Amino acid sequence: MARFFALLSAVLLAACSAAQGGAPAPKADMGRVRDLAGILTPAEEARLTERLDEAQRLYGPHVGIVTVPSLDGKPIEDASLDYARQWGLGDKHRNDGLMIMVAPNDRRVRIEVGSGLEGSFNDVFCKHVIDTAMIEHFSQGHYNRGLAAALDMMIGKMRDVPTLPANDNAPLPAREAA
């Protein structure tokens, strides 16, 4: 078991970096929590959605959660970036979207970060969230607990380092040439 966690930690070292690839394409009518792997109850999904809605209202970033039954042999870095781009999370001018992707059957998890948030949601922070909030719960099959703990940490970071312009979710105005 310790070997599994060591291997998983090594794979997740680049948990927030960019790439391209595939996972099921998002549909416009799907919600903020997209449990394609069927690992959450409807009540758990609703509670997570409420927290994400409140966090966006208060702190700005648009956060989504997607679970997929399989990565079809693709690296999670590729699958999550492709899914996040298709989903269109965050404000397109600020690029302030965040997405958690969980592939339970492949034992992979990733936090995808829009470039507008990379200063505060850097690789070190995202790896820390995965290692301390998610892995232990996920290894016991408690996906909701792991996601809730990760959201606690991420929402705390949003509160401490709000996006600019803070809390209004309006796009930044175009800068005039001097």
C-alpha positions in Angstrom: 0.0 0.0 0.0 2.9 2.4 0.8 4.3 1.6 -2.6 1.1 2.5 -4.3 1.0 5.9 -2.5 4.6 6.5 -3.4 3.9 5.7 -7.1 0.7 7.8 -7.1 2.6 10.7 -5.5 5.3 10.5 -8.1 2.7 10.5 -10.9 0.8 13.4 -9.4 4.0 15.5 -8.9 3.0 17.5 -12.0 -0.7 17.6 -10.9 -1.3 21.1 -12.2 0.8 21.4 -15.3 -0.6 21.8 -18.8 -0.9 19.3 -21.7 -3.6 18.0 -24.2 -5.6 14.9 -24.6 -9.0 13.2 -24.2 -11.8 12.3 -21.9 -15.5 12.4 -22.6 -16.5 15.7 -24.1 -18.5 17.9 -21.7 -22.1 18.7 -22.6 -23.5 22.2 -22.1 -26.4 21.1 -20.0 -24.3 19.3 -17.4 -23.8 20.9 -14.0 -20.7 22.0 -12.1 -20.2 18.5 -10.7 -20.1 15.9 -13.5 -20.0 12.4 -12.0 -19.6 10.4 -15.2 -17.9 7.6 -13.1 -20.9 7.3 -10.8 -18.9 7.6 -7.6 -21.1 10.2 -5.8 -24.7 10.1 -4.6 -27.1 12.7 -5.9 -27.1 14.3 -2.4 -23.3 14.4 -2.3 -23.3 16.0 -5.8 -25.8 18.6 -4.7 -23.7 19.5 -1.6 -20.5 19.9 -3.7 -22.4 22.0 -6.2 -23.7 24.3 -3.5 -20.2 24.8 -2.2 -18.8 25.5 -5.7 -21.6 28.0 -6.4 -21.0 29.8 -3.1 -17.2 29.9 -3.7 -17.6 31.4 -7.1 -20.1 34.0 -5.8 -17.8 35.1 -3.0 -14.3 34.7 -4.5 -14.5 34.7 -8.3 -13.0 31.5 -9.8 -15.3 29.0 -11.5 -14.5 25.5 -10.2 -15.8 22.3 -11.6 -15.5 18.6 -10.7 -15.6 15.8 -13.2 -15.2 12.1 -12.6 -14.6 9.8 -15.6 -14.8 6.0 -15.6 -11.6 5.7 -17.7 -8.9 7.7 -19.3 -8.7 5.2 -22.1 -4.9 4.9 -21.7 -4.3 8.6 -22.0 -2.3 10.6 -19.4 -4.6 12.4 -17.0 -2.7 15.6 -17.8 -3.9 15.4 -21.4 -7.5 14.3 -20.6 -8.0 17.0 -18.0 -6.7 19.9 -20.0 -8.8 18.8 -23.0 -11.9 18.5 -20.9 -11.4 21.8 -19.1 -10.9 23.6 -22.4 -14.0 22.1 -23.9 -16.0 22.9 -20.7 -14.9 26.5 -20.8 -14.5 27.0 -17.1 -13.8 30.4 -15.8 -13.8 33.9 -17.3 -12.2 33.8 -20.8 -10.4 37.1 -20.2 -9.0 36.2 -16.8 -8.6 32.4 -17.5 -9.5 31.7 -13.9 -11.1 28.3 -14.1 -10.2 25.4 -11.9 -11.2 21.8 -12.4 -10.7 18.6 -10.4 -10.7 15.4 -12.5 -10.9 12.0 -10.9 -10.5 8.8 -12.8 -11.1 6.2 -10.0 -10.7 3.1 -12.1 -7.3 4.4 -13.3 -6.4 5.7 -9.8 -5.6 9.1 -11.1 -6.6 12.6 -9.9 -5.6 16.0 -11.1 -6.4 19.7 -10.5 -6.4 21.6 -13.7 -5.6 25.3 -13.3 -6.3 28.2 -15.7 -3.3 30.4 -16.4 -4.9 33.3 -14.6 -4.7 31.4 -11.3 -1.3 29.7 -11.6 0.3 32.2 -9.2 -1.8 31.1 -6.3 -2.8 27.6 -7.4 0.7 26.5 -8.4 1.9 22.9 -8.8 3.2 22.7 -5.2 -0.2 23.8 -3.8 -2.2 21.5 -6.0 0.0 18.5 -5.1 -0.4 19.4 -1.5 -4.2 19.4 -1.9 -4.1 16.0 -3.6 -1.7 14.4 -1.2 -3.3 15.7 2.0 -7.0 16.0 1.2 -7.7 13.4 -1.4 -5.5 10.3 -1.6 -6.2 8.8 1.8 -10.0 9.3 1.4 -10.0 8.0 -2.2 -7.9 4.9 -1.3 -10.7 4.0 1.2 -13.4 4.6 -1.4 -14.6 7.9 0.2 -14.6 10.1 -2.9 -17.1 12.6 -1.5 -14.9 13.1 1.6 -11.8 13.6 -0.4 -13.5 16.1 -2.7 -15.0 18.0 0.2 -11.6 18.2 1.9 -9.9 19.4 -1.3 -12.6 22.1 -1.7 -12.0 23.2 1.9 -8.3 23.9 1.0 -9.1 25.4 -2.4 -11.8 27.7 -1.1 -9.5 28.8 1.7 -6.9 29.7 -1.0 -9.6 31.6 -3.0 -10.6 33.5 0.2 -6.9 34.4 1.0 -6.0 35.3 -2.6 -9.1 36.4 -4.5 -9.0 36.9 -8.2 -8.8 40.4 -9.6 -11.2 42.1 -9.9 -12.1 40.4 -6.6 -15.5 38.9 -6.1 -17.4 40.5 -9.0 -16.8 37.8 -11.7 -16.8 40.6 -14.4 -14.1 40.4 -17.1 -11.2 42.7 -16.8 -11.5 45.7 -19.1 -9.2 45.8 -22.1 -6.1 47.9 -21.4 -5.6 51.0 -23.6 -2.3 51.5 -25.4 -0.2 54.2 -23.9 
